[in-house]
Amino acid sequence: MWDATSFMKNRDRLLEAAVAKEFLAQVVERARAAGLISDEHFMVDGTLLDAWASLKSFQPKDKRDAPPPDDPGNPTVDFRGEKRSNQTHESKTDPDALLARKGKGKESKLSYNGSLLVDNREGLIVNAELLQANGRAERDAALVMLEQVPGDDRITVGGDKGFDAAEFIDECRHMNLTPHVAQNTSRPGGSAIDARTTRHAGYAVSQKKRKRIKE
C-alpha cells in the first residue's frame, strides 16, 4: 500500500497532468449521452477553499532581510498590531493564494475560490473552476463555465444573492443566458433582477432547484 508520502506525490502528479479534469469531462459526456443532463437549465455556486499555505507564510511583499528564525522548521511569528492585506502582503509559499473570509465575523484565511456548475434535472456536476479569491471570482467562474456549455440555445442559470450584480446580469444577457438569481433587495440601488424575469414560472423553479447545489 502507498504510505502517506507516496499518496501525496501521486496525487500531485494526477493534478499536474489534469487527469482529474479529464475524468470529470468523460463522466459528464457519458451522462449527457444518456440524457441525464439538461442542456438549458443550470445552477452555479462557489465557496472558499483553504490554500496549502499557513498564515505564517503571509508576509510583507517588501520585507527586508530578517535575522534567522528561532526555529527554521516552525518559526515563531508575532502578528500583534500588524495590519495585513492582499495589497501589502503575500504568501511566500503560495503567492497566488489570497486572504479571504466567508462572511462577517469569520476568520480570514489564505484561500482560493472553487465553483461548480450543476445541472437542474438530476443535480449532476457538469463543470468546476478554481480562481483566486478576489471578491468576484464566483461570478467570473460562472461566466467561464457557462460559456463552455455546448449549443447556442438560450439557457437559464440559478444562483444565490451573491450573483445579483448588474455587471454579471448584463453579461449573462449578452451571452444569451437568462439569469435566475436570487434578488438582493437590501443592497444600495436594489436588485438587478426585475419583474421581466421574476414573473415567469421558470424563475421560481430555478430558485427552488438551485438549493440542491449545496448538497
Secondary structure, DSSP 8 states (H G I E B T S, - for coil): ---HHHHHHHHHHHHHTTHHHHHHHHHHHHHHHTT-S-SSEEEEEEEEEE-S--GGGEEETT-------S-TTS-----TT----TTTEEESS-TT-EEE-SSTTS--EEEEEEEEEEETTT--EEEEEEEE-SSSHHHHHHHHHHHTSSSSS-EEEEE-GGG--HHHHHHHHHTTEEEEE---TTSTT--S--HHHHTSHHHHHHHHHGGGGG-
